[in-house]
């Protein structure tokens, strides 16, 4: 284990948090129930790669990397797993054998910087606790590798800015893994709203959360940076931004802890907030770590109708419905089983590398969300609205 990682864990605190991290368990007419194959949505974005596949080094063997991203890469067109970074050699060797990764391409957190010497690695996928995103992004950039980093981008605006600067200095691409911005159901909702399906948007409502288990690293503020807001509330922040196509100018927010059972000694349990957008659109959002009944949805109410994504943010089974004046009802579901969303995301970034294109959800997108998150927490602390600057 590297000194930096050891120091991080020591500073992070409790034996419970350390135990959770040591196991890397972190992680057209009426379209009635229309099921649209994912392959149709991929065709327009299929890159001309000439047979080249981008090689990914997986940094952190936790739930999201092993359960979603790596299986997604396995079924992708233009991406492949070529290296692993883990603090658990036995585990890494088992996963390496499954994906055809040579044992010589298994790294730990002490020799991570030597990935610079492996030409098979084009990019890293960072799936570490949030508090480690900045360090391992910056080190990857210095090693000459492109970076696909899980959300949230980092724990502070300053860290986000440092990540962007490091990748620019190294001339490497940085993309934040906002998979919903590449997912066909969310993309269809954006398309319909831009076409005026619901008229002029008026009100957006969104919620997302779950009842978190004790001992999760996400309950450690240094590791996570915050509670449900940074983990799952960020989906609602993103949805209000990409569905309206605007940036919020004012936020008012409140947080609370209701279950005093030891889980929320460092992070909030619940957050609700309201955005005002330049056009006058208002958004009301809620997130929680205290209940499984909050759901994960977003609804846009316009002057002539309504569009709703419910579920909106999950790995599969997303569903779009709509009702509008003088228009047939809308009911759309894409055939998009897990881990297809992650395959699409990986191939999008691979295409950006192969074609030298700027990712849609680059570091600036993650930085904007971190600025908004900071303002939400500021409003919670001050008990008053906070203005957001462009």
N, C-alpha and C positions, 0 to 999 in steps of 0.2 A: 504494500500500500504506500502510495506516495506521501511525502510530508504534507503537501497541500490538502490531500483528501483526508489524511489522519487529523490534521488541524481542523478541517471543516467539521468532521464528526465530533471531535472533542468539544468544539465551540457550540455545536448544535445541542448538546446537552444530554438528555436522559438516556438511560439504558434501554428504555422501550424504543426510543427513536433509533438508537444505534442498532438494536436487534432487527428492526424492520428494514433498515437500509442494508445491513450485512447480507441479508438474503436477496437483495436486489428485487424486492417485490414492489417496486415503484412504477415502477411503473413504466283539337281543331273544332269539332262540334262538341257535343257532350263527351268528355273523356271520362267515362264512367269506369272507375277502377282500372285504368289503363296501366298495363305493365310494359315498360319500354326497356328492351335489352340494353345493358350497359355498353355493349360493343358499338351501338349506334352513336352513343355520346362520345366515344373515344375517337371515331373515325376522323372528325374534323381536326383533332389535335395530334394525329399520329405523325411523329417526326420522321424525317428522312435521315436515318442514322447510318446507312451503309453497313449495317451489321454490328456496329460498335455498341457495346453496353457499358453504362457507367457503373464502376465498381464502388460499392458502399462499404465503409467500415462502421459497424454498429457499436456505439459507445454507450454501454450500460445494458445489461441483459435482464430487463424487468418485464412487467406485464405487457406494456404497450409495444415494446420492441419484439418480444418473442411471440406474443399473442396476436399482434396485428401487423406491424410494419414488415417484419421479416417474412411471414406468410404472404403478405401483399407483394413483396419484391419477387417472391418465388413464382407468382403468376403474372408478373409484369412483362412488358415487351422489351424495354430498353435499360433495365436495371438488374444488378446482381449483387449478392453478398460476397465480399472477398476478404474481409477481416473482421475481427471482434476485439472489443476492449472490455475486460471484466476483472474483478478482483477475486474471482473464483475459478481457478484453472480447470478443475474437474468438470464443472458445469460448462465452461467455455469449450472444452474439448468435445463434450457430448453434442453441443449445438453445432460446433464446427463440422463434425462428421455428418450431421443431418443436412448441412447446406454445402458440403463439398469445399469447405474452407481449410487450407493447409494449416497444420498446427503451428507452423512457423509464422503464420499471420495472426496469431493470438497475442494480444498485448495486455498489459496491466496498467494501472494508473501511475506506476513509477516510470515505465519506459514508453508511455504514450507518445512522447514527442518523436520517437523513432519511426512513427508512421510515415515521416517524410522520406524515408529510404525505401518505401514499398511503392513502386510505380503502378501496381494494380489498383491502388486506392485513389480514386478520383475525388470522392466526397465522404464526409462523415455524417452519420445520423445520430444526433445527440438526444438520448432519452434518459438523462440523469435528473435527479432532483433539481428544481428550479434554481436553487442557490448555486449550482455548479455550472449552469449554462454558459455564463460569461467566460469563466476561466477556460473551459474546454473548447469553446468556440474560438477564442483568441489563440490558443495553442494550436488548434487545427489550422487556422489561417496562416500562422507563422510556419507551419509545416508544409504549406503549399497546397492545402486541401480545401475544396468547397465545403460549405456547411449547410445542412438541413437540420434546424434546431426545433425541438418540440416547443409548444406554447406552454405557459407564457414565456416570452423571450428571455426575461431575466427578472431580478428582484428590485431593480431601480432604473430610473431614467439614465443615470450615469453609466450603469453597466451596459444598457442597450447602446448608448452612444459609443462606448468603448468597443463593443462587438462590431458595430458598423465601421468604425474607423480602422480596426485591425483587418477586416476583410477588404476594405478599399485599398489599404496600404499594400496588401499582399496580392491585389488584383484577383481575389477569389469571390465567388458568388455566395450570398447569404440568403437563405429562405427560411421563413418561420412556417411551421407545419399547421397552417390553418386549412385543414382538409375540407371543411365545409365550403370553402371558396372554389373548390374543384369538383364538388359533388353535384350530380345532375339535378337533384330535386331542388336544392337551394339555387342553383343556376337558373332553373326554369322559373322559380319565383321572381328572381331578379329580372329576367327577361319580360315576364308578364307585367310586372310593375312599371318597367320602362315603357312598355307599349300602352300603358294606361288602362289595363284591365279593371282596376279598382277606382279609376279616376285619380284625383289628387289625394295622395296620402295625408291622413289627418292624425291618426293615433297608432302607435306601435306598442304592443305588450309582449313581454317575453319572460320566461322563467326557466330555471335549470338548477338541479341539485340532487342530493341523495343523502341518506343517513349514514354517516361515516363511522367506520369501526374504530374502536380504541386502538392506539398504538401505531396508527398510520403515520408515515413521515410527513404527510401533508398537514398534520397538526402541529408540526414544529416550525415556528416562524422563520428561523434562519434557513432551514431547508426549503420551505415553501414560499416564503415571502408574504404570506397572508393566508386567509381561509378560503371559503368557497368562491369568493369573488375572483381570485386569480386562477382558480382551478377550473370551475365550471361556469361561473358568472361571466367569464370572458367570452363565452359563446354568445351570450345575449348582447354584450357590448359589440361584438363583431357583427351580429345579425342586424342590429339597428343601423349600423353604419353602411353595410353593403346593400341592404334592402332599400334604404332611403337614398343612398348615394351621396350622403351629406356627413359632415362632421359636427358633433354636438358643440354648442357654444356655452352652455350652462348646465351644471349638474347639481342636484340636491339629493343627499343620501343619508340613510340611517342604518346603524348596525345594532345587533343585540346578541346576547347569550341568554338562552332560556334554560337549557339543560346543564346545570352545574354539576356535572358528573365526572369532571377531570379532563374531558376531551378538549375543552375550549379555554384552557389556561393561557394560551399564547395567541390564538387566532379567533376571529369572530365565528359565530354560528350562523347568523342570518344577516343579509344585507338587502335593502331595497333602495332603488334610486330612480330619479326622473331626469331625463335629458330634454333640453330644448334645442332644436335644430334651426338653422338660419331661415328656412322656409316657414317656420312656425309649427312644424311637426313636433309632437310631444311623444316621448317614449317612457314607459313605466316598466321596470324590470325588477326581478327578485331572484335571489339565489340562497341556498341553504345547505348546510351539512347536517341538519337535524331531522329530516323527513324524507321518505321515499315517495311522497305523494305530491311533490311540487312539479314533477314532470320536466320535460325539456321541449318547449314549444315557442313559437313566435307567431304573432298575428298582426297583420297590417290592415287597418280599417281606412278606407278611402271615401271620397265624396260619392262614389258610384258603386262601391262594393267592398269586398273583403277577401283577403287571401290568408290562409293559415297553413303553417308547417307544423304537423303534430303526428309523430315525433319529428323534431327538426335537426337534432344534433347527434344522434346515435350512429353506431357503426353500420346499421342496416335497418330496413323496414321503414324508411322515411316516407312521409305521406303529405301530399299537397292537395288542399281543397280550396275552392273559391266559390263565391256567390257575387253576382254583379247585375246591375240593371240592364235589361235588354240583351243579356248574354246567357248562354246555357251554363248550368252548374259545372264546376271543374272538380275532377277527382283523379289525381295522377299519382301513380306509384312506379318508380323505376326498379327494374330487377337489378339490385345492387348489393348482393350479399357480402358480408364481411369475408375476407379483408379487401374487397375490390376497391374501396375508397382509398386505401393506402397504396395499392398498386397504381392507381391514377395519379396520386400525389407524387409518388416516387418517379414515375415516368415523366410527369410535368417538369420536375426539377432536372431530371436527366436531359430532357429536351433543351431546357435553358442552358445547360452546360454545353451540350453538343452543338447547339445553334448560336451560342454566345448571346442569349437573350436575358433581359432583366426579369427576375421572377415577379409575378404579380403581388405576392405576399413577401416582399423582401424585408430587410431589417427595419426600414422606415415604417412599415405597417405594424410590426411588433413594438416599435418605439412609441407610436401614436397610442396604442392600447395601454402601454405602461404609463404614459402621461395621463390618460383618462382614469386608470386605476388609482394613480396617485391623487388625482383630484377627488375621486369618490371617497377615499379614505380621509382626505383633508376635510371634506364636507361632513363626514361622520363625526370627526373629532371636534369640529367647530360648531356643528349644529346649524349651519347656514349654507346657502348656495355658494358654489365656487364657479368662477368664470374660467373657461378653457380658451387658450390662445391657439392660433393656427400653427 
